[in-house]
Amino acid sequence: MTNYALRVPESLFSYARQVAEEEHVSMNQFFVTAIAEKVSALKTEAYFRERQARGEVVAFDAWLKATPDLEPVAGDELS
């Protein structure tokens, strides 16, 4: 485990402390979870950009054409 000194503006720190208390977690756990969520979001974005780069419009159009022309399942209709 690594330690890192973090400077946080007082207003943000106060709000983070309030949220951590409401969630019944330590400040350390709150910050670690927040960092993990941000890293996960960035990695997910990178994954979808990579997948997009490999995509082919022609293959997508062929997939759409192969989709059966059926009525939507009950409850799945467009409003």
Buried (B, 14 or more C-beta within 10 A) or exposed (E): EEEEEEEEEEEEEEEBEEEBEEEEBEBEEBBEEEEEEEEEEEEEEEEEEEEEEEEEEEEEEEEEEEEEEEEEEEEEEEE
